[in-house]
Structure formats: structure tokens, C-alpha cells
């Protein structure tokens, strides 16, 4: 590699994470790169998991379109003008990316028009939390109104979203025990498992219940159910043990769906509604009430059923991680409204426990293997006594 270090400007990292990255570059990466101010940088690194990542991304492209961007995220992303790094970053992964960058501009100039070839988006099936263009729906938006989000319902029929769960005294363990649900106890858990199976196999799945037949088209992101939302809401709240004997599913090949069928819905919108009517104001069993959580990105509310106070809750979460109970206190609303929103986001993969950035930033470097044995280890090997932490092979004498 070149002797001059690559100069990197970082965005979306707190002070602890920047310090961790500096030590990582200086130690395991042997000073091949350094963190500098934006005006001195050769390239820019953005933590895509940060709530303001979209702003950082647009800002970097506007101010320095000639620079290559590094996208750091828990999952691989496919963004234009970027190279992808996944957390926790390993030494080999980072050095490989640095090698590609330095090969693109060995002189380490700030103006690098020829580096455009290194900006080609990577071939990956993962999508970023900050896509440049909004995702296009897989079916026409003029579908039957019975499946379209009723945004006025949040104001006129709040009981439909929080059920009959009364206000909870969280110091009372019995009341607290009645305030959670487990997805696997309801249709929600079973259906999510079938959807995952359909996505992994690529086959259309037909799920039979004692009520209706559900078809899942993973290639098109569609679910077909010949029922309206009122019927689905009633069935969603029935415990699985009452209908378990009548549940089954099977693969039926890969037939094409009828895109004009009014019973088609997107998987995203269907699961979102199903979670609402399963939760009914309760929180997911695996979600700790007093632990901070964060929202990975803004929900696509234009295609989803909006629960009461959902926009306020989402806006507060985008400002920074907070616990479920803290959200209710700060917004001065009933916890049930936070519970149902947290449920929809959690079951949809949009909500996750918050941890310090630096905890998942860098992959620990394994300790070097010592080639020279001390006198004591040689004696133990001579006596054929295993040395802790070493393999069974011994030196020949």
C-alpha cells in the first residue's frame, strides 16, 4: 500500500465511536488511514444506521461529488457512489476497501474524477434504509378500498387499536403480565413463519385455516385473502391453540398472481394491520419496557394503517433512542398507544434495542500467535503435558 495514509471524514458517529475508529485505524490497520476534518478528506464515511444518515448522504454528494463514499451499516447496502462496510468492521475488510480506494487514486488527490468507476453500486439483495428513490408498490394503488389504509379511523375509533385493555399500574406485576402478547400464540407468528419460508424457497405458499385460505406470493410481495379487514381483525385475536389443529400450509409452485384481484395486498401492509389487531394495546413479550429502543427509518405511513399518535411517537424516536415507557411519559399519552406502535415496528423489523455505537463498530482483532515458547512451556511439552490454549501437537525432541 501507499505510505501516505488515506484521509477519511466521518459522519453519524458519536465521540466514543470516533475514538474507537481512530484506535482501530492506528493499531490493527497500521495507520493506513486517518480521520480528518471534512475539508481535508480524500473520501467520506457515513454511518447509515444514524437517524440523519440521509441528510449526511445528500450533503456529501452535494459538497464533494468527486469523492468516494463509504457506507457503514449493520447490513450491506446498495447506494450509488458508495462502497459498503458492514459492522462490526474487521481489519481485513477495512484494509481491502482501503486498497481499492488507494488503487483508484495513488496520488491521494482531493479531486479524483477517475475514481468514478469505484463508485458502482455493489451487487447485493439487501436494501438501504435511505434509498434515493421511494420504493414502488408491486400492485396498483387503486385496489379495492376495503384494503386501503383508513387514516381517519385513528381519530374516530381508537378502541379498534387498543382493544379493551385498561390503564395499567406498572408497579403491579399481575397487571403488567396482562399487558404483553407473544406473536407465536396467534395467527401473526404462524403467518410470519410461513412468509419467511416462502421468501427463502421462492415458492408460492397456500396457508389453510379454519376460517379462510391465504396465499403468499413472495416474488411479488403480495398476500391474497378473500376477506375484509373487519373479518381479519376478529380472527387475528383468536389464540392459536384454539385453531392450531386447523392450520396447515403447502408450496404450490410459482403461479403468477392476478394483479387485478381486489383481494391482493402487500405483505408489508398486511402484516402491519395484523400486528395492530393482535397487539390491541399490548407490547411484544421480547421488548423490554425500560430499555431504550430506536427506529431504523421512518415508516412508510402513506401505505400503512396509522394508529393514534403514531406520527408523534415516530418523530420522537427519530430524535434518539428512548424506552417505551419514556415515550409515553414525554408525549403524555396512554402507554397502550405506544405499545401498539412499538409492536407494529418491532414485528416489521423497524424497531430494535439501542446499544452504544462503539459496541458494534469494530470487530475485535484476535491476539497474535506466539511462535517462540518459553522455558516453562518447553518443559511441559517435554513431559507431554498439554499447555492450556495450545493444540495437541508438541515439539519433537
Secondary structure, 3 states (H helix, E strand, C coil): CCCCCEEEEEECCCHHHHHHHHHHHHCCCCCCEEECCHHHCCEEEEECCCCCHHHHHHHHHHHCCCCCEEEEECCCCCCCCEEEEECCECHHHHHHHHHHHHHHCCCCCCCCHHHHHHHCCCCCCCCCCCCCCCCCCCCCCCCCHHHCCCCCHHHHCCHHHHCCCCCCCCCCHHHHHCCEECHHHCHHHHHHHHHHHHHHHCCCEEEECCCCEEEEECCCCEEEECCCHHHHHHHHCCCHHHCHHHCEEEECCCCCCCCCCCCEEEHHHHHHHHHHHHHCCCEECCCCCCCCEEECCCCCHHHCCCCCCHHHHHHHHHHCCECHHHHHHHHCCCHHHHHHHHHHHHHCCCEEECCCHHHCCECCCCCCCCCCCCHHHHHHHHCCCCCCCCCCCCCCC
